[in-house]
Amino acid sequence: MMPFDNFPAVSCRQIRFVLTDVDDTLTDGPRLPALAYTAIERLHDAGITVIPVTAAPAGWCDLMARMWPVGAVIGENGGLCFQDRAAGIIERHYWAAPAERAEASARLAALGAEIAAALPGVEVAHDQRYREATLAFRNRDAVQSEAILARLRAAGTRATLNSIWVIGWFGDFDKLSMTRRMMAALFATDLARDPQSCLYVGDSLNDAPMFGFFPHSVGVATVRDCADRMPALPRWITRGAGGAGFVEVADALLR
């Protein structure tokens, strides 16, 4: 990972989209600092489209799509994408068809109860009621999280984690697959042909597919916490952690 201070100015001028993780990339712990939100607004005002790509639940994504100056929000690790098309009218896109989502939701609810009963101290995430495509547990410690991941995968789900959640789902989506689909559908951008127009910022294991795909991939300094477990690392790394790192990226692009 190279210092983001050395990111080339010529590459900055290519960027039309900033795709970004949310938790511990825009936020500092559970809070969104004012400077990070202002950075999103400054990029928007300069004509650079910001698109959060997050494991956060549908309920949170609905709020972001309505209230933040963003082009769209990809949520639940790629299970859905929400876009405010006109004055609070949210257009909702899902990876799977309605019947498939309903079946998966029922299976995930049963699996969540089974895992919580089998592993002492394990707790389904408090935001689970706002999820539509994934099952999330609180990520409390490494040993417990690995036990949850093992049970999720044994049940046939795909599974990953970040600093907040251990997440499982039925389906072949992830952050990258849904990003590629939605960039083509909503922004007429074929990422196979034009990955240079995007910059991705993240910090966690579930960001690895994005880090591996985008030539302009940036980890905020928090990424060092899980770098030894990541199958793909970002090409660049910021000095600052969390929201401060995102502000570094915005400042460079706006210069």
N, C-alpha and C positions, 0 to 999 in steps of 0.2 A: 504494500500500500504506500503510495507516494503522497507527500504533503500536498494538500489542496492549494496551498499558497503558490505552488508551481503549475497550477492548471493553466493551459495556454489561453491567451486572450483570443486567438483565432477560433478556438473551440467555443468560447463563451458566445461569440457572435453567431454560432450555428444554432444555439438552443432556442427552440420555440415552445417547448413544454418542459416543465419541471414536475416530475412524478415523485411523490414523497410518501414514505411511511409516516405515521402519526406518533405513536407512543414511543417516547424516549428519542424521537427524531425531531419532531416539532415541539414536543412537551418536555418539561423537566419533571420526571416522576409523573404524578397525576395531573399536573397543571400546565396549561398553555400560557407561556409568558407573552406579555404584550409585544415584545420585540419580534417574536416569531410570527405572531399574527400580522403585525405591521409589515413584515417582510413579504408575506403572501400578498398583502394588499399592494405593496410597491411593485411586485412583479406583475400582478394583474394590470395595474395602471400603465405599466411599460409595454403591455402587449404580450407578455409571456404567460401562457396558460399553466396554472398550477392544478394538479390532479392528485389528491390524496389516494394512496393505495394501501389499505390498512386491513388488519384482522378485526377491527372494531365491528360491533353488531349493527344490524340494519337500522335500529332506532337512532344510534349516534350518527350514522351516515346520512339519514334523512335530515337531521339538524344541520350537519355540515353543508350538505347540498343546498339547503334553503338559505343559510345565514352567512356562509363564508364566501369570499370572492374567488371561487374556484370553478373550473370548467366542468367537473364531474367528480364523483367520489366512487372509487371501487372499494367494496367492503367485504367483510367476512372472508378474507384471504382469497378473494376472487369469485366468491359465490354470487355476487350481485354488483350492480353499478347504478347509481342514482344521479340524475342530472336535472337541475332546475331549468326548464326550457322557457318559462315565461311567468314572471311574477308569482313565484311560489307554487307553480304547477310542476310537480315532480314526475319525471318520466323514469320508470323503473325497468331495468333490464336484469334478467337472471340467467345464470349459466344453464340451468336445467328447466325443463317444461313444468307446468304446474303439478301434474300428476306425479312426476318424478320427485319434485320437491316435497309434496305431501307425504309420500312413502318414506323418503329419507328422514323427514322430520320426526315421524313416529318411531322409526328405528333408532334415531339418535336419542330421543327422549328415554326410551327403554334402556339403551346402553348407558346413558348418563346415570340413571338410577342404579343400575347394576354395578357400575364401577365405584360410585360413591359408597355403596353398601359393602363392597368387597375390600376397599382400602381405607383403613382408619385415618381420619383427619382430612381426607380428600373432600373437596367442596366444589360443587358446580358453581360456575361464575355467577355473580349477582346480576349480571346483565343478560343472562341466558334468555329471559322472557322477551328480550328485544331482538333475538337472533332468528333468522329465517333459513339459513343454509348450513350452519355449523353447530357443533357442540363444544363448549368451552369450560375448562376448569381453571381455578385459580392456580397460578404458578408460584408456589410457596418456596420450594427448595428443590435442588437438583435430583436428589434421590427419589422423592415423591413424584416429580415430573416424569422421570424415566419410567417409573412404574405405570403411570397413567398412559404414557405413549405406547408402552408395550401392550397394554390391554386394548387400547384403541386399534392398534395395528392388527392384533390377533383377531379382532372382530371384523376386519376387512375394510376399515376406514383408511383414508390418507390422514396423516397427522403431522403436526409441527408445533413449534412453540415460539413465543417471544418473551419479553420481560414480564408480561402481565398474565398471559393465558397459555394453557396447553389446549390445542384445538384439534378436533377431528371432524371429518366430513366424508360423505359418500359422493363420489363423482370425480371426474378427472380434471377439475379446475385447480388453479393456484393463482398467485398474484400475476405471474407472467402471462399465462394463457388468457386470462380475462383482460389484461391490459392490451394484449395484441388484438383481441376481438373488438374491444371498445374503441381503441384508437382508430381502427379501420371504419367502424360503424358510425362513430360520432364525430370524428375529426379528420376523416378522409386521409389517414396516414398509415401506410403500410410499413410496419416497423422492420420487416425483413429487408425492405429497400432503403429505408431512411431512419436507421436507429440513431444517427448522429444529431437528429433534431431534438432528441430527448436527453435529459439528465435525470438520473434516479438517485435519491438520497434515502438511506436507511440505516439500520443498526443491528438487526436481529437475524436469527437463523432462518426465519421465514422470508427474509429478503434475499437469500442466496440465489434463487432462480433469476431475480432481477439483476443482481450483481454479475452473475455469469453471462447475461445476455447483452446488457447495455455497455458500449464502450466508454460512455461517460457515466460511470457509477461512482458514487461518493458515500463513504461511511462517515457519520459523525463519530467523534472520538469514543463514544460508548460502545462501538462495534468491537473494540479490543476485548471486551468482557467475554465474547463468545467466539472470537476469531479462530481459536484452536479447534473448534467443532464445526466450522463452516465448510461446506464443499466448494464454495466459490466466494472469494473475497472481493470487496470493492477495489477499484483501481486507485482511488484517491481517498484520503482521510483528512478530516478537518482538525484544527487545533481544539475547538470547543466541543463539548458534549451536548447532546440534546438540542434544544432550541437555539443555543448559541452557535452550534455548528451549522444549523440551517441558515442562520443569519449570515454567516460567512459566505455560504454559497450564493445567497441572494445578492449580497454586496458585490461579489465578484462579477456576477452576470450583469448587474446594473451599471457597473463601471464601464 
